[in-house]
């Protein structure tokens, strides 16, 4: 079984357009490779006091990505119940029910999906995994089919269209705000309204970001593939360089450690203390060279752990997932090589949670 943690919408580290492109890249790669999903887990934070428009939009995009045929493999899980105070438990239960109502009719009642609460207890996680494994499904998402089989641009898919329409509406709203601000710019300058000018600048900057996202949704799968291949290649090079630097530092520290150890050994052989001095040495404590050796030994362990972590991280990346031709199998990397034989759960984690 393989758990794939994906980026979520409404994330302050990535725009929604970037998130959708990354999901398109990975899901298309898996589909072209013949890797089927067994289930999808959508996480929603129970701590949120309200269900804002961004959360509703993220949920709607997720539904469109899945398509009705894949609803049977969807599990909605509300999270962070362990952080709910006892006095707020009733409100949290109401929020869970509010969330359930938003998916009850289409995903749960008609599609066969589930809504569960997910605490820190291991039992809840195991129950979700047991449910997915027990049903033994092999799902194809509407988003995958539309991108690969139907060769649609991202904004032409059902999920992409929702985001594209929202971005267009946001862009037009910002444009109206900028136009109105520009019309009053002369008055603002003459009256010294620096705050108005600052707001104009911020609005114009946001408008450019939204425009960039609109362009991302217009990308074809081939363009997405090329873009993300470049990103992954750069990241692979960065990881390789970091691993090489850690290895060099590790070898340098190891040589220092061996040199110090040899020096300490020679010193011990040539300068055995007199019996009368032993009590003095014991009272002084560990010799400086011993302390230095211990410090270097600890540093060696730290560097080796860092090197191993980088190696694992590089191995877990689904790097070089694509070939240049559509529907042609390719190597998926250390994790991907065994995915076709096992079950795969995609955790489409929305960051409004």
C-alpha positions in Angstrom: 0.0 0.0 0.0 1.3 3.5 -0.9 0.0 6.7 0.6 0.5 9.8 -1.6 0.3 13.2 0.2 -0.6 15.9 -2.3 -0.7 19.7 -2.1 -4.1 21.3 -1.3 -5.9 24.3 -2.5 -6.1 27.6 -0.6 -2.4 27.2 0.4 -0.4 30.3 1.1 2.8 28.6 -0.3 1.3 27.8 -3.7 -1.4 29.4 -5.8 -4.4 27.3 -6.7 -3.3 27.2 -10.4 0.1 25.8 -9.3 -1.6 23.2 -7.2 -3.9 22.1 -9.9 -1.0 21.9 -12.4 1.0 19.7 -10.0 -2.0 17.4 -9.4 -2.5 17.2 -13.2 1.1 16.3 -13.7 1.1 13.5 -11.1 -2.4 12.1 -11.8 -1.8 12.0 -15.6 1.6 10.3 -15.0 0.0 7.6 -12.9 -2.8 7.1 -15.3 -0.5 6.8 -18.3 1.6 4.3 -16.3 -1.5 2.1 -15.6 -1.5 3.0 -11.9 -5.0 3.0 -10.4 -6.1 4.7 -7.2 -7.8 2.7 -4.6 -9.2 5.6 -2.7 -9.0 9.3 -2.0 -9.0 10.9 1.4 -10.0 14.5 1.7 -9.0 16.2 5.0 -10.9 19.1 6.5 -9.9 20.9 9.8 -12.7 20.8 12.4 -11.1 23.8 14.1 -12.4 26.2 11.4 -15.3 28.2 12.8 -16.8 28.9 9.4 -16.9 27.4 5.9 -15.5 30.2 3.7 -15.9 30.5 0.0 -12.4 29.3 -0.6 -13.2 26.1 1.2 -16.4 25.6 -0.7 -14.5 26.1 -4.0 -11.8 23.7 -3.0 -14.4 21.1 -2.2 -16.2 21.6 -5.5 -13.0 21.4 -7.5 -12.2 18.1 -5.6 -15.6 16.7 -6.6 -15.1 17.6 -10.2 -11.6 16.1 -10.2 -13.0 12.8 -9.0 -16.2 12.6 -11.1 -19.3 10.8 -10.0 -17.9 7.3 -10.9 -15.1 7.7 -8.4 -17.3 9.0 -5.5 -17.5 5.5 -4.1 -13.8 5.6 -3.3 -13.8 9.0 -1.5 -13.5 9.4 2.3 -13.9 12.8 3.8 -12.2 13.1 7.2 -12.4 15.9 9.6 -9.1 16.4 11.5 -7.6 17.9 14.6 -10.3 16.7 17.0 -7.5 16.4 19.7 -7.2 20.2 19.7 -10.9 20.8 20.4 -11.5 22.1 24.0 -14.1 20.2 26.0 -16.3 23.3 26.0 -16.1 23.6 22.2 -16.9 20.0 21.5 -20.6 20.6 20.7 -19.6 23.3 18.2 -17.1 21.0 16.6 -19.8 18.3 16.2 -22.0 20.8 14.6 -19.2 21.8 12.2 -18.7 18.2 11.3 -22.4 17.8 10.5 -22.3 21.0 8.5 -19.4 19.6 6.4 -21.2 16.3 6.0 -24.3 18.1 4.7 -22.2 19.6 1.9 -21.3 16.2 0.5 -24.2 14.1 1.8 -26.4 14.3 -1.3 -24.0 13.7 -4.1 -20.9 12.0 -2.8 -22.3 10.1 0.2 -25.9 9.2 -0.7 -25.6 8.8 -4.4 -21.9 8.0 -4.8 -21.3 5.8 -1.8 -18.6 8.0 -0.2 -18.0 8.3 3.5 -17.6 11.1 6.1 -15.6 10.2 9.2 -13.9 12.0 12.1 -10.1 11.5 12.3 -8.5 11.8 15.7 -4.8 11.2 16.7 -5.8 7.7 17.7 -4.3 5.0 15.5 -7.6 3.2 15.3 -9.2 5.9 13.1 -6.4 5.8 10.6 -6.5 2.0 10.5 -10.2 2.0 10.0 -9.9 4.3 6.9 -7.1 2.1 5.5 -9.1 -1.0 6.2 -12.1 0.4 4.4 -10.1 1.2 1.3 -8.2 -2.1 1.2 -11.4 -4.1 1.9 -13.2 -2.6 -1.1 -10.2 -3.3 -3.4 -11.3 -0.7 -5.9 -9.3 0.6 -9.0 -10.5 4.1 -9.7 -10.1 6.4 -12.7 -10.7 10.0 -12.0 -12.6 12.3 -14.4 -9.7 14.7 -14.3 -7.3 11.9 -15.5 -9.6 10.8 -18.3 -10.2 14.4 -19.5 -6.5 15.3 -19.5 -5.1 12.1 -21.1 -7.9 10.4 -23.1 -9.7 13.5 -24.2 -6.6 15.6 -24.5 -8.2 18.7 -22.9 -6.4 21.8 -21.8 -6.5 22.1 -18.0 -9.1 24.9 -18.1 -11.4 22.7 -20.3 -11.6 20.0 -17.6 -14.5 20.1 -15.2 -12.2 20.9 -12.3 -10.1 23.4 -14.3 -13.2 25.2 -15.5 -14.3 25.9 -11.9 -10.9 27.4 -11.0 -10.7 29.3 -14.4 -14.1 30.9 -13.9 -13.2 31.9 -10.3 -9.9 33.4 -11.4 -11.5 35.3 -14.2 -14.1 36.8 -11.9 -11.4 37.7 -9.4 -9.3 39.3 -12.2 -12.3 41.4 -13.4 -13.0 42.5 -9.9 -9.4 43.6 -9.3 -9.3 45.3 -12.7 -12.4 47.3 -11.8 -10.7 48.3 -8.5 -7.5 49.3 -10.3 -9.4 51.3 -12.9 -11.4 53.2 -10.2 -8.2 53.9 -8.3 -6.4 55.2 -11.4 -9.3 57.5 -12.2 -8.9 59.1 -8.8 -5.1 59.0 -8.8 -4.6 62.7 -9.6 -6.7 63.6 -6.6 -4.8 61.1 -4.4 -1.5 62.5 -5.4 -2.5 66.1 -4.9 -4.0 65.3 -1.5 -1.1 63.2 -0.5 -3.0 60.0 0.0 -0.1 57.6 0.2 -2.4 54.9 1.6 -4.6 54.9 -1.5 -1.5 54.6 -3.8 -0.2 51.7 -1.7 -3.6 49.9 -2.0 -3.5 50.5 -5.7 0.0 49.0 -5.9 -1.1 46.0 -3.9 -4.2 45.4 -6.0 -2.2 45.6 -9.2 0.3 43.1 -7.8 -2.5 40.7 -6.9 -4.0 41.2 -10.3 -0.8 40.1 -12.0 -0.7 37.0 -9.8 -4.2 36.1 -10.7 -3.4 36.6 -14.4 -0.5 34.2 -14.0 -2.8 31.6 -12.5 -5.2 32.1 -15.4 -2.4 31.4 -17.8 -1.5 28.2 -15.9 -5.1 26.9 -16.2 -4.9 27.3 -20.0 -1.9 25.0 -20.3 -2.1 21.8 -22.2 -0.9 18.5 -20.7 2.3 18.6 -22.8 3.1 22.1 -21.5 2.4 21.0 -17.9 4.7 18.0 -18.4 7.6 20.1 -19.8 7.2 22.7 -17.0 7.2 20.2 -14.2 10.0 18.1 -15.7 12.1 21.2 -15.5 11.1 21.9 -11.9 11.8 18.3 -11.0 15.2 18.2 -12.8 16.2 21.4 -10.9 15.1 19.9 -7.6 16.9 16.6 -8.4 20.1 18.5 -9.1 19.7 20.5 -5.8 19.2 17.3 -3.9 22.2 15.6 -5.5 24.4 18.6 -4.8 23.2 18.7 -1.2 23.9 15.0 -0.8 27.3 15.4 -2.3 28.2 18.2 0.1 27.0 16.2 3.1 29.1 13.3 1.9 32.2 15.5 1.6 31.7 17.0 5.0 31.1 13.5 6.4 34.4 12.2 5.0 36.2 15.3 6.3 34.8 14.9 9.8 35.6 11.2 9.7 39.2 11.8 8.8 39.5 14.4 11.6 37.9 11.9 14.0 40.4 9.1 13.0 43.3 11.5 13.3 42.3 12.6 16.8 41.6 9.0 17.8 45.1 8.0 16.7 46.7 11.0 18.5 44.8 10.1 21.7 46.0 6.5 21.4 49.6 7.5 21.0 49.4 9.9 23.9 48.0 7.2 26.1 50.8 4.8 25.2 53.6 7.3 25.8 52.4 9.1 28.8 51.0 6.7 31.4 50.3 8.7 34.6 51.9 7.9 37.9 49.7 6.2 40.5 49.8 9.3 42.6 48.3 11.4 39.7 45.3 9.1 39.0 43.2 10.7 41.7 43.9 14.1 40.2 42.9 13.0 36.7 39.7 11.5 38.0 38.8 14.7 39.8 39.5 16.8 36.7 37.2 14.8 34.5 37.4 13.9 30.8 40.4 15.1 28.9 39.9 17.8 26.2 40.9 15.4 23.5 38.2 12.9 24.6 35.6 15.6 24.7 36.7 16.6 21.2 36.4 13.1 20.0 32.9 12.7 21.4 31.9 16.0 19.7 33.2 14.8 16.4 31.6 11.4 16.8 28.2 13.1 17.4 28.7 15.4 14.4 29.5 12.3 12.3 26.2 10.7 13.3 24.3 13.9 12.5 26.0 14.3 9.1 25.3 10.6 8.3 21.6 11.1 9.2 21.4 14.2 7.0 22.9 12.2 4.1 20.5 9.3 4.6 17.6 11.7 4.8 18.6 13.3 1.5 19.0 9.9 -0.1 15.6 8.8 1.1 14.0 12.0 0.0 15.5 11.7 -3.5 14.4 8.1 -3.7 10.8 8.9 -2.7 10.4 11.4 -5.5 8.3 10.4 -8.4 11.1 11.8 -10.6 11.4 11.2 -14.4 7.7 10.0 -14.5 7.1 10.9 -18.1 8.4 10.0 -21.5 8.0 12.4 -24.5 5.1 10.5 -25.9 1.6 10.2 -24.4 0.5 6.8 -23.0 4.0 5.4 -23.1 5.2 3.7 -19.9 8.2 5.1 -18.2 10.2 4.7 -15.0 8.5 6.3 -12.0 11.4 6.3 -9.6 12.0 4.4 -6.4 8.4 4.5 -5.1 6.7 4.3 -8.5 8.4 1.1 -9.6 6.2 -1.0 -7.3 3.0 1.0 -7.4 1.4 -1.0 -10.2 1.5 -4.1 -8.1 0.1 -2.6 -5.0 -2.8 -0.4 -3.8 -2.5 3.3 -3.9 -4.4 5.9 -1.8 -4.2 9.5 -2.9 -4.6 11.8 0.0 -5.9 15.0 -1.6 -5.4 17.2 1.4 -7.1 20.6 1.2 -5.2 23.2 3.2 -8.4 24.9 4.4 -8.3 22.1 7.0 
